Amino acid sequence: MTLQQLYPVLLVGGSVLMASIAAARAAHRIGLPSLLFFLAVGVLAGEDVVGIEFDDVQLAQSLGTAGLAVILVEGGLTTRWADVRRLLAPAGVLATAGVAVSVVVTGAGAHLLLGMDWHLALLLGAIVSSTDAAATFAVLRSLPLPRKVTGLLEAESGFNDAPTIILVLVFSTATADLPAPAVIAGNVLYQLVVGGLLGLLIGRIGVAALRHIALPATGLYPLATVGFGVIAFAAGGAANASGIIAAYLAGLVLGNSRLPHRAATRSFAEGTGWLAQIGLFVMLGLLVDPSELPSAVLPALAVGLVLLLVARPVSVAACLAFFRTPWREQAFVSWAGLRGAVPIVLATFPIVAAVDGAPHLLNIVFVLVVVFTLIQGPTLPAAARLLRLTRYGALREIQVEAAPLDVLDADLLTVAIPPGSRLHGVTVTELRLPPPTVITLVVRDGVTLVPRPDTVLRTGDQLLLVTTPGVREAAERRLRAIGRRGKLARWLGEHGHLEPPAA
């Protein structure tokens, strides 16, 4: 490629990137997952509209798998271990047994309703059985849900990609009869165990290296951290194990260790994750031929309804009943199982393997993801209210965001006092925050003031606090407690835990 050919390519690429970033902003404002807008940018840029030709399925599969690895590394780096630790068992069952149940039920529906042979039907069921963390949490972030519900969905979305990819590969490469269930189960077990061990091992090696090696520039620490996640992914694949689970677990270990420049690492990981999502979804949009999609609408609706109304609820109920999960939470977890990038990427695997009917599967999966994301995403807030998961006390919770100050070994917290909070009318002294926590600034009606001990807090105030990692949790609990029960919260038995007692 000459320089004169390179410049138009960079111009188009940069324009598509800017259009995708603008689409992400629009998606956030109207409460839809960004993936829909990224896919739309890809479709519009394709050969049927703007004219960019892209038909290399093999390249799409390779780039898509690499993009998923980067997204899962970012997911592991930004997941709090404390949020998912006690949910590993139910999330693990959902990500394995739940996927198996969903594949069988969805495959049976495709076989009976669409007349597909069992091989192709089970392959379709495997492709659409994985939930998508990016799509789900783009909508859930603003919902005041119990922490265990969001934690369960996050952990499941991080873990279930690996079993799904394994099943799709098994069904795509089976040239004659499908392998015996015991063979499939053994393959899944090997890939998950070996991939998981490699991810944990490389994550620990990364932690030890980054703690003891002084790099010459701050910007190298985020690069090295993400690099260890990519190494884990590649090592898993080289061992014929799951590189996806290795990448996620390596990121989880690295993200929950006390490493230098954690704030910069988190920001860099989020940026690379967004770039991977944009590139992945735009590429998949380019791969689809819009003129072929109308014939896939009815099959996609049929399979999607089976997945949404039968397969997902049955798999969730079968897996979570053992853990005595309340039926309301089960219902929400079932409805919140959004599909995203993974199914569309997986739909390229059978095309590369030259499975008969595979191109039509790609169109079905594309339409299914778009239609049912439009159905499920906007209705999640209503579903949470209908199931009474957005409790009154949760709606009044203070919103806390943190930016670690690595050099000072301190945390900077911002607190907004919402309407109805009992923080209204409390003085700074009456907060009795654990030392050395201090309120440094108060922003009130657009005016910034330095608070005195007798400054009275009001609804709508934005507080800026500085604390240390050792007492941050105690400070947050104290603020939550006063927000719920007022300055006598401790005497009233309120200690500010994340899950307030039911009213």
N, C-alpha and C positions, 0 to 999 in steps of 0.2 A: 504494500500500500504506500503510495507516494504522499508527500505532505499535502498536496492539493486535494487528494482523496480523503485524507485524514480530517481536514478542517470541517467539511460538511458532516462527517460522522459525529465529530465532537459537538457540532452545533445542534444536530438533531438529538443526540444523547442528552446534552445539557437542557434543551428545551423540554424533553420528556420528563427529566428529573424535576424541573421547576413546576411543570404541570402536575406532577404527582404530589409534590409537596403542597401545592395549593389545594389539591383534591383532599389531602389528609386534613388540612385545616377545615375545609367544608364538611368533611365527614364528622369531625369532632364536634362541630357546632350543631349538627342536626342529629347526633347520636347514632350514627351508623358506623359499622366497621370500615376502616379505610380500604380494606382489600377490594371492596366493590368498585371504588373509584379508581384504584390502580388497575384493576382488570379492564375497566372502561377506557382508561387511557391507552392500554395496550391494544384493545379492539379498534379504537378510533385510529391509532397509528398504523394498523395493519393494512394489508394489501387491498382490502375491499373499500377502505376509506382514504387514508392519506397515501397509502401505496408502499409501505415498508414490507418487504417480503421476508418471511421467516418460517421455514418448514422443516428445519433440522431437529427432529425429535430426539435423536441421540444427544445432541448438544444441550437441548432443553432439559433432558433427564440429568445429565452431568451437572450443569449449572444449577438446576433446581435442587438436587441433593446437597450440593455445596452450600447453597443459600439456606436450606433448612438447618444445616449444621451451625452456621453463623447465628441464625435466629435462636436456636436452642442453647448455644453458648451464652448468648445475651440473656435468655430466659433464666438460665442457671445463675448467672452473675447477679441478677436483680431479684432473685427469689430469697426471701428471708427463711432461713432454716427453722426458726422458731414457729413460723406459720404453718409449715408442712410436716414437722417432725412427728406429731401425734396422728397425722393423717396418712402416713406412709402405707399402713396396712390396707385401709379401704381404697386408697388411690391405686395401690398396686393390684388389688383384685379387679378394680374397674378397668385398669389398663391391660389386663391379661384375660381373665375369665370374661369380663364384660365385653371386650372386643370379640372374643370367640362367639359368645351368644349373639351379638349384633351381626356378625358375619353370617351365621347360619340362618337367622330369622330374615335378614334382608335378602340373602341369596334365595331362600325359599319363596319370598314374595316376588322377586324378579323372575324366578322359574315359573311360578303359577300365573302371574299377571301378564308377563311379556312373552312367555313361551321360550325363554332362553334355556339352553342346555345347562346342566348343573355346573359344569366347569366354568362357563362364562358368568353364570349367575353368582357363584361363590366368589369369583374374581371381582365382580362389581361390588358385592357386599364387603369384601376386604378393603377395597379402595375407599369407600365412603364411611368406614367405621371409625376413623380417627377424628377426634375433636381438635380444634385449633385454639391455642392459647392467645395468640395475637388478636384473633377475631372476637373471642369471648371477652377478654378483659378490656378491649377498647370500649365496650358497652358497660361492663360491670363496674368499672372504676368509680363511677359517680354514685353507685347505689349503696345505701347504708345497710348492707347485709351482714349477717353473723360471720365472723372471721373464719369459722370452720367451713362454711359453704364456699366462700371464695378460695380458701386454701385448698379444699378438696378439688375444685375445678382446675386450679392452677397445677396442682401436682399430677392430676390425671392427664391433663393436656401435655405436660412435659414427658410423661412416661409412656403414653399409649402410641406414640409415633413408631417406636421401635418394633413392637409386636406386629403392628399393621404392615409396616414395610416388609417384614420377614414373610408374612402370609402372602402378600402380593407377589413377592419374588418366587415363592414356592408355587403358587398357582400359575404364574406367567411362564415358568420354565418347565412345567409338567407337560411333556409332549404327548403322553398317552393317558393312562389312568392316574388319578390323583394319588399322592403318597398316603399311606395309612395314617390315621390320626396320631398314633404313637410316634411315628417318624416326625410328623409336623411338630408335635409337642416337644420332642427331644431337640429338634433344631431351634425352636424358639427358646427353650431353656438354656441351651448352650450359648446362643448369641446374647441373651440378656445377662447371664451370669458373667461370661468372659468380658463382654462390653462394659458391664457395670464395674467389675474389678479394675479394668484398665482405666476407666474414667476416674475412679477414686484414687488409684495409684498415681496417675499423672497429675491429678489435682494436688495431691500432697507433695509431690516433687516440685510442682510449681510454687506452692506456698513456701517451701523451704528455700528454694532458689531466690525468690523475690524478697524474702526477709533478710537474706545474708549477702546478696550481691548488690553493690552500689552501682547503679547505672549512671552514665554521664549526663543524662537529660531526663527531666520529669516525664516528657511525652513518650519515653520508651517503656515506662511501666505499664500503661494501658495496652500498648502493642504486645508486650510480652505476655500479659495476662490472657488476652484473647488468643494469642499464639499457642499457649498451652492447651486451650480448649480445642483448637484446630488440630493440634498434634494428637490429642486424645481421640478425636473423630477418625483421623487417618490411621492411627494404631488399631482401633477397633475394626475398621474395614480390612486392614492388612491381615488381621488374625481371623478373617471370616466371621467376625462377631459383629455386634451392633455398634457402629460408629455413632449413631444418633444418641443412644443412651449414654455412651462414653462421653460425648461432648456435653450433654446436659449435666451429668454428675460432676465432671471436671469443673464446669462453670459454677455449680452449686458449692463445691468445696472451696474454690478460689474466692467466690463472692461472699462467703461467710467467715473468712479468715481475716485477721487483722493485718492487712497488707499496706505498704506505703501508697499514698495518693489514691485512696479509695474513691473519693469524689470524682477525680479526673477519669479513673478507670470506668466507673459507672456511666459517666457521660459519654465516653468514647464507645463503650459497649452498646449503649442505646442508639448512638448514631450509626454504628455498623449494622445493628439490627434493623433500623429503619431503611438503610440503604439496601440491605439484603431483601427486605420485604418488597420495596419498590421495584427493584430489578427483577425479582422472582415473579411478582404478579403481572407486571407489564409484559415480561417475556411470555408468560402463559396466555395473556390476552392476545399477543401477536400470533401465537401458535394456533389459535382457534380461527376457523373460517366462519364468519357470521352467516353466510348463505346456507350453511349446513345445519345451523342450530334449530330452525323451526321443526325439523323432523324429530328432534330429540326432546321437545317440550313435554309431550304426553308421557313417554317413558320416564323422564326425569321426575315429573309430578307423581307418577305411580310409585316409583322406588322411594322418592323422598317422603311420601306420606307413610309408607310402610316403615321407613327408618325412624321418622319423627314420632309416629303414633303407636308403633308396636315394638320395633326392635330396640330402640333406645330405652323406653320405659321398662320393658321386660328385663333388659340387661342391668339397668340401674337397680330395679327392685330385687332381682336375684342376687346381686352382689352386696348391696347395702343392708338388706334385711338382717344379715348375720351380725352386723355392727350396731343394730338397733337404732338406725338413723330414722328420725321422725319422718312421717310420710310427706309432710310439707316440704322438707328439705330434699327428699328424694324426687318429688315432683319438679322442683325448681332445677335441680341438677340435671334431670332428664330434659327439660325444655331448653336449658342453657348450653346444650351440647352443639355448639356451632361448628360448621365445617368451613375450611379455609384453603390454605395453600397446599396442605399435604395431599388431600384427595386428587387435586388437579395434577400435581407432580406425579403421584402414583399412577395416574391414568396413562402416563407416557411409558411406563415399564412394559406393559403388554404390547404396545405398539413396537417398541424396540425389539421385543422378543418375537415379533411377527405372529401374534395370536390372532386367529380369525375373528373378525368383528371388533377388534380393539379400537380402531378409529371412531366408531360409533360410540363406544364406551366413553371416550374423551369428551364428546359433545354432551352426552347424558350427564356426566359428572359436572361439567362446566355449568350447564343450566341448573342442575340441582343445587350447587353451591350458591349461585347468585339468587335464585328464587327463594330458597329457604333461609338464607341469611337476611333477606329483606323481610321475611315473615317473622323470624325469631328475634332478630336483633332489636327492632323498635318495640317489641312487645315484652321484653324482659322486665322493664320497670313495672308495667301493669301486672305481670305474672308475680313479681315479688310482693306487690301490694295485695293481690288477690289471695296469695298463700300466707299472708300476714307475717312475712319475713322482714319487712321494713317496719320495725317496731317504733313506737312513739319516742321511747328513750333514745333509740339509735339515731333518729332524725335530729335530735338536739346535740349530738356528739360534736365536740370541737374537732376541727380539722388541723392536723399537725403534719408538717413536712420538714424533713431534716436535710441539712447539707453538712457532712462531717468536715471539720477544720483540722486536717491532718497535722499541720505544722504545730498547732497549739494543743493538739489532743483534746479538742473540744467539739461540741455539736451546736449548730445554730438552728433554732427552732422558730417557726412562724405559727402563730395561733390566731385563728379568727373566732370571735365570739358571735355565735348565731342567735337569731331570735329565739326566745324561750329559755336560753341558757341561764343557770343560776349564778354564773360568773358576773352577770349584770348587778352592779351595786356593791361589789366586793372591793375593798381597798387592796393595794399591793401588799401591805403588811399582813393582812388577813389571809392571803394565799398560803403563807408559811411554806414556801417552796424549799425543798431540801438544799442546803448549801453544797456547792458554791453557785447554784442556779440563780440567775438574776434576770430581771426584765430590763433591757437596755433602752428600748424605744416603744412608744405607742403611737400608732397612726390612727387619727380620729377625724373623720370627715375630710380626708385629704390633707390634714395638718399633722406634722410630726412633732411629738413632744417627748422630753425626757421625764419619765415618771418619778415622783417622790413617794416615800412610804405611805402617805395619806391620799395618793391619787386613787380616785374611784373609777373602776372599770365600767364600761358601758357596752350595750349591744352594738355590734358593728365595728368595735375596736379591732385593730390588727396589732398583735403583740410580737415583739422580737425578743427572744430569750437566748441566753448563752448558758450552756451547761457542760458537763463532762460525760463521757460515755458511761462511767460508773454509776451515775445518779440519774441519767436521762430517763430510764424507765420509771423510777420513783417520781420524778417531776411530772411525767405524762400522766401517771395514775392520779396524782394529786389534782392536776387540772381537770381530768375527767370527773373525779369525785365531786369537786366543787361545782362543776358544770351541771351535774345531775341533782345534787342535794343541797348546794349552798355551802357557806363557810362552816357549818356544823356537820358536814358530811361524815367525818370520822365518828362522831358521837352517834350518828344515825345508822351506823353500820355500813356506810358506803366507802369502798376502798379503791374505786376507779379501775376495776379490771375491765378488759376489753369486752367481755360479754356481760352486760348489766343484767341483774335479775329481772325476770318477766314481771310486768305490771299486774 
